[in-house]
């Protein structure tokens, strides 16, 4: 018996920028790295609907191929191809893997939502977070996706940690991640920046330039006096404009990885 498979060839790391609608339509997925490229093999329950979504999506520089394949053990294939990711002192694992490496470990279910640790913007956020003392600090993870940054902040001693995303499917992924990491004290909410009240010592925002440009004022007001904003998801072509969005906050540090940038701002103090 055969089944429809949609192959998507894209630049390595681009899978982190895919939205939750993609994952809802794509069905089973596994990844194969091919040099500097990533091959996503998808098994959508409705191939025509998935292809229609791909045609109107913001995906660029990808190659889409539809093939018929003999049915295989998808779970076994995912477990074969999804490998651990090491970022600084933290190792990010799928639930079925173990590691002998020293340091912190985060367990993330792949394919549920943005945030498996493979994209440069996520790596930049984790590296930037290491420069801020999070012990006992109030942390908001805005656009939390799988809650990978919330979980890392918690490992660094932050309390309380609030994970917020405006997509209900991301909230489901965040709950799964917190359960896998025995972090049920992370608060999870569905909202945009305009719907959040209060201020936080540290605001984590791995978003995109258009979102930052639209919501810069709402994002800045969420940072308490003397607090920090760590922002990533910004392509280098927008870096100079992004750095100006949060004035009069002070730019403390900037870091680049390939075509992506991250910023560390401090509010007053």
N, C-alpha and C positions, 0 to 999 in steps of 0.2 A: 504494500500500500504506500502511495506517495503523498506528500503534503507540500503546500506552497511555502517557499522560503524567499524572503526578500533580503538580498545582500546589500549593505551600505558601506562603501569604502570612503573613509574620511581621514583627516589629519589626526594623528594620535593625540588624545586628550580632549578632542571635540565632544566626546560622549558626555562629558561633565556638564556641557551647556544645553543639553537636550531637556525639554520641559516634561512635565508629568503626563501631558496628553500623549506624547510620543510613546512613553512606556505603557500607557493604558491601551493603546492601539496595537502595539508591536507584538504582543504576546510573549512567548519565550524568546530569550536573547542569550547568545554567548558571544564573547569577544575573542578575536585573534589578532595579535600584533604582527604586522608585516613591515619590518624596517621602521620607517618614519610614519607609517600609516596604520590605521586601525580598521579591521573588517568586522562589522556587526552583522551577524546572521540572525534574522528575525523570523518568527513564525506567527504572523498575525492571524487571529481567528477570522478576520474579514480582510483579505489581501487588498481588495479594491478600495475599501475605505482607508486603509493604511497608505496606499499609494496616492490617493487623493489628498490626504493630509500632507504627505511629503511634497507634493507639487505646490502647495500654497504655504508651506512652512518657510521659516527664515534660514533654513539650512543652505549653505553655499559651499561650493568646491567639493561636492560629494558625487560619487558615482553609484547609481542604484541599478541593481539587476534582480530580476525575478526568475527563480528556477524552481523546478520540481525535484524534490529529494525524497528518497526512501526514508520512512520514519525511523528515527534513532532515539537513543536515550538522552534527552536534553539535559536532565539533571547531571548525569555523568560527565557530559561535555562541558557544562559550566564549571564544574568542580575541577576539571582538568586544566582549563584555560585561565581561570581567575586566580592570580597570584598575589601574595602580600605586597604591600607598598610600605616603604620605609621613608619617613620624613623627619629629619632631625633625630630626636630620641624616641619617637613614637612609631609603632608598627601598626598598620591598618590591615586587618584580616577579614576574610569571609568567615562565616560561622563554622565551616567544616575544616578550617586549617588551624594548625598550631605553629608556634615559633619558639625557638630557643634563644632568640635575641634578647639582650637585656633592655630594660626600659619599659615605657608605658605601652599598652596594647589597647586598640579600639577594634571592636567587632562590628562590621557593617555588611548588611545584606546587599549584594550588588544588584543593580537594575531596578531599584525601587524609586529612586528620585535623585536629583542632583546631589553629589557629594559622596564619592567613593575614594577620594584622595588622589585620583590620577591626574586631575586637571591642574595646570600651573597656578590658577587663581586660588585653588584650595591649598596647594602646597605653600604659596606665598602667605596666606592667612595664618597657617600653622606656624610658619617661621617667624612672622611678625608677632604673634601672640607670645612667643618665648621672650620677647623684650619687655613685656609688661608684667608687673607683679599682680597676679589674680587672686591671691590668697584672701578669702573672705569678701571679695568684691562682688557687687551686683552686676551681672552680665546679661545683656540682651543679644541674642543671635537673630538678626533680622534677615529674612529670606533663608530660613534654616535648612530647607530641604530635608536631607536624611538626619540632620542634627549632629553631623560629625564635629562641627566646631563647638557646639554646645557641650558635647561629651568631652572634648579636649579641654575646654575651659574648666569643666568640673574636675578633670584629672589634675589640673593646675591649682585646684583649691578654691575656685570661685563658688560662692553661695549667696543668694540663690542664682540659678541659671534659668533664663526664659527663652524658649525656642519659638519663634513666630514666623509663619509663612502664610501667604494669602491663598494658597492652594490646598484644599482639603486632603488631596492625595499625598501631599508632602507631609501633612500631619500624621497620616497613617504610617508613612515611612519612618517618621521621627519616633513614634511610639514603639515601632518594631526595634529601632536602633537602641532606644533607652532600655527596652526589655532585655535585649541581648547583652547589654553592658551593665545590667543591674543598677540602672540609674533612674529609678522611678521618681526621684525627687526633682528631676528636670521638668519645669512647667512648660506645657505645649499649648499654643493658641493659634487660631486661624484669624489673621488680620493683616492689613497693610499698615505702613508707618503712621498714617493719619488716624488710625484707630487705637493707637497705643497711648496710655496715660503714664505719667510718672517719668522719672529720670534714672539713669543707670551710671555706674562707675565706668563701665566698659561696654561699648557697642560694637558688635561684630557685624559687618555688612559685606557679604560676598555677592554682589549684585551685578549690574551692568551700568554703563555710562548713562544711557537714557533714563534709567530709573533714578540714578543719583541726581541727574539734572532736574528731573521733575519733582523729586521729593527732598531736595537738599535741606530745605528749611525744616521740614518735619523730622528728618533724621538728626539734624544738628540739635534740635530742642530736646531730644531724648538723652543727650549726654550731659551729665551733671558737671558742675563747676569743678575743675581739676581732673576731670575724667578724660577718657581716651576713646577715640573712634579709630577702628582698624577697618580699612576699606580695600576691597579688591574686586576682581572681575572687570577691570578697566583695561582696554587695549591701549598699547603705547601711543597710538595716533590721537587718543583723547587725554593723555596723561597731563599735559600742561593745563588744559581746561578743567580737568577734574580737581587738580590741586587748588584751584581758585574757588571751587564751589562752597567750601566750608570756612572761608574767612568770616570772622577774625580768629578762628581756631589756628593754632600754631602747628605747622608741619614739622614733625619730629624726625621722621624717617621715611625714606622711599626705597622701594626695592623692585627690581625687574627680573622676570624670568621669561625668556623667549619673547613672545609678543604681548605679555601681560604685565601689569604693574599693580603694586599694592602700596598703600599709604598708611602711616600712623600719625594721627592728629591728636593734639591735646587742647582741651578747652580751658582757657584762663589759667588761674592758679599760679 
